[in-house]
Amino acid sequence: MTPDPAGRPVTVVGAGTLGRRIALMWGSRGGEVRLVDPDAGQRDAAVAWVREHGGPEAGEVAATGDLAAALDGAWQVVESVPERLQAKRDLFAELDRLAPADAVLASNSSSIPSSRFCDVVQDRSRVLNTHFYLPPERNAVELMSCGETAPEVLDLVEERARAHGLVPFRVRTESVGFIYNRVWAAIKRESLAVVADGVSTPEELDEIYRLNGGGEGPFRRMDRVGLDVVLDIEEHYAQVLPWVPEGPRRLLREHVERGYLGVKTGRGFYEYDAPAAQERPGG
C-alpha cells in the first residue's frame, strides 16, 4: 500500500546534524516536517538551524519529544539516530506500532542495510534505506531496498525526493556502505592507517590530499562528521568485514575516549575556535 503524500507531513526521528538537514530538505518548497528528539535543547537548536538556513522556500518544521504525536498522519518517517544496530531495531519496532499503516519507514543509516532490522516490521514492503549526506550542500540521497521494498514505494520516494531538491540514486543490490560511502570508507580507513602507522600526520595528509586534487582532506571531513560517529561506522564495518584492520579504529578510540569528537566539541584531529554543541550528529 503506497501512501498519498498530499497534505501529510514527513517525520524525522533525531534532530542532530543530519536529522535537521534532512528536515530542511523535506520541509523545502512548502513541505511539512515534524522533528522528534528527547533532548529539548537539541530540538530548539535544530528548529533554529532550519529557520536560519531554510530561506524563503522553507516550509513548516516543528519539533517535539512526543514520538506518537509526531507520527500521526505522516506519509514518511526517516530515522536519523546513532549508527547502532540495536537502537535501530528498537526504533523500527516502535515505528511499526505507532506510525500509520501505509507510512514509508526509511533509515538514514550510513552503513547498516535495513534488511538487518526490518524483521521487526510487519509489512516490510514499506521499509528502505534513504541515505543522505550533508544537505543542502551535498544533496545526493541513496535509496536501497530492504530486500522486500515495494517497487512503487521506491518510485514514490524517488519522485518526492526530486521534488524537494534532492538527487536520488538507486543502489542496485544490497551493499554495506551503499555506493559513495564504500569508496569514502576506503579513503578514510587508509588515511587513518597512514597516521596510525606513523607515516604522516593528519595535517600533512590533508594537505597532500588537497594538492593532488582531492578537495577537503579526510581528517577535516571526519572532524565535521564527528569522530564518535565515524568510530561507530567503522566498528560496524569490522563486524561484517573481517579483513578491516584494527589500527584506524584504535586511533579513533583514542580521540573519542579523550572527548575529542571534532568540530562539535571544539577539538578532534584539529582544534576549533569554539565547540558547535548544537551540531551533534544523529546517524
N, C-alpha and C positions, 0 to 999 in steps of 0.2 A: 504494500500500500504506500503510494508516494504522496507526501503531503503537498497541499496547496499553500505556498508561502504568503499569499496575498493577505495583508493585514495582520500577519503574525510575526512575532519577534524571533531573534536569534538569541540564545542564552550561551554565555561564555563562562565556564567554571574555572576560576583562577584569575586574579587581577594583577599578576606580576608583569614582567617586561613584555612577554609575548601575549599574555591574555589581554592586556589593554590595547595592544597593537591590533590584535585580531578583532577586538570590539570596534576599534576605529574604522577598520575596513568594512565590516558588516553594517556599521552604522552610517557609512558614507552614502551619499545620494539618496538621503531620506529614509534609511533603514532604522529599525528599532532594535536595540540591543539591551539585554539585561546582564550585567556582570555580577558574578557571585564570588564572594571571598569571606572567610570567617573573620578576617582582620579589618576592623573599621578604618584604621589609618591607611591600610593598603587600598581599600575601596575608595576613600576620599582622594588619595593621590592618583589613582587610576582615572577617575572621572575628571579630575583637574587636568591630567595629561591629555586625555581625549579632547577636552574642550580647547586646550591650548593648540593642539596640532590638527584639529578637525577641519578648520576653515569654514567657508560659507556653505559647503555641501554637507556638513555634518548632520546626522540625524539625531534621534533621541537615544542617549546612552545613560542608563541609570544603574546604580549598584545596590546590592543588598546582601545580607548574610543569610537570608532565608532561601534555601535551595528549592523547596517545593513551590514557593510563590514565584520564584524566577522562572521555573519550568512551565508554569501554567500557560497553555496556549502556544508554546514555542514550536516552530516548524523544524528547527535545527538546534542541537546542543553541541558545543565544541568544548572538549575537555582540554585544559591547559594547566595541569597540576604537575608536581615534580616527577622526574623520569624514573619512577619506581613501579615495578610490575604490580605489586600487591595494592598499592594506592590506586592504580588504575582499575584493577579488578573490583575493588570495593566500591569505587565511584560508579562504574558502569552497572553494577548490580543495583545501586540506588537509582540511577537514571532509568533503568528498565522498569523499576517500580513506580517512579514518580512522574516521568515525562509522558506527554501524550503518546498514545499507542502508535501514531504514524510519524512521530518526530524522528528525524535523522539523528543518529548518535555518532559523533565524529571525535576522533582523538588527534590531538596535535603532537603526539609523541614523535620525537626525532629519531628514535632507534627501535622502538618496540612495535612490531606489527600488531594490528588489532585482533588478529587471529589468536594471539596469546591470551586474550581476556574476553573475547566475545562469547565464550561459552556461558557466561553468567547472564546473557541477554536471551530472552525467549525468541524474539524474531530477529535473527541475525542478518536478515536481508537489509536491515536499515543501518548497519554498523560499517564504518570505514575509517581509514586514516585520512585526515586533511592536514598535511604537514606544512606549516607556514615557516617563513624565515624571519626577517625583521621588517615587516611592512610598517609604514608606506614606502620606505627606501628600497626594500627588496620585496617585490610583490609576487614572486613565484609562490605557488602552493601545489604540493604534490598530492594527488588523490590515489589511494591504494585500497583495493578491496580487502575485506577480511577473509575472503575465500567464498563467502556466501552473499556478498552485497548484490542487491538487485541492480541490473544494468540501468534501469530508469532512475534509481537513486543517484548513481554516479553521474548520469546525464544531467539531472536536476542540479546537483551541487556544482558541477562544472559550469552550467549556464548561469546560475546565480552568482558564482564567483566572478565570472567575467563582467557581469552587470555591476559589480561593486568595485571594479578597478583592479582585480587580481588576475594573474596569468596562470591558469591551471595546466598541470602536466599529469598525464596518466602514467602510473607505474604499471608496466605491462605484466609483471609477475611479482609475487611477494618477494620483498627484498629488505633485509635488515640494513637500515640506513637509507632506504629509498634510492633516489638517483644521485642528486648532487652530494648528499652527505656521505655516500660511500667514497667519493673522490676526496672530499674535505677530510674525512676521517683518516685517510692515508697520509695526507699532508700534515695534519695536526699531530698524529701519532709519531711520525718520523721526526717532526720538529721537536717534540718533547724528548724523543730518544737522543737526538743530537745534543741537546742541552744536558740531559741526564747522564750521558756518557762523557761529559766534559769537553766535547768537541768545540762548542761555541757557547755564547751567552744569548738570552732572549733578545737583547737589543741588537747584537750583531747579526743574528739570524734574520730578524725582521728587516734590517737594513739591506742585507744582500738579497733577500726575497723581493723587496721593493725595487731595487736597482735592476733586477732581472725581469721586471715587468709583472710581478705578482700582485701589486697593489698593497693594500693594508697587510701588515705582517701577521703571521699566525698567533703570536703571543699577544699582540694588541687586541686581536679579534677574540681570543679566548677570554681576556680580561673583560671585554664588553659582554660576552655571553654570561660569564660568571663561572669561576673555576669549580665551584661545587656542582654546578650543572654539567660542566664538561666531565668531571670525575664520575658522576652518576652514569653518564652515557658510556664512558669508557669501561666502567665496571659491568655494564650490561653487555657490551660487545665481548668482553672477556668471558662472560658466562656462555655465550653461544658460539664464540670463535676461539677455540683452544690455543691457537697459534699467536694470539695477541700478547705482546711482551709486557712484562711487569714494570720495567723501568719508567715509562711515561706515567703510569698510574701512581707509582711511588713518588715521583716529582710533584704531581698534582696533590697527593695526600699531604705532603709536607706543607704546602701552601694552605690548604684548606684547614688543617689542624691548627695552624697559627692564626687563622681568621683572615688570611689574605685571599679574598674571594674575587678581587678585580675592582672594576670601576665602582660597583655598588658599596664597597667598604672603604674606598679610598686607596687601596693597595692590593696588587696582585703580583704579576710579574713586573709591573711598573707601579710607581706612586702617582697619585692624582691629587688635585688641589683639595677636593672635599668628597666624602662618600656620597653616592647617589642612592640613599637608603630606599627611596621610593621605587627604585628600578629592580626590585627583587625578581629574578626570573621565575617563571612558572611553567616550564615544560620544554 
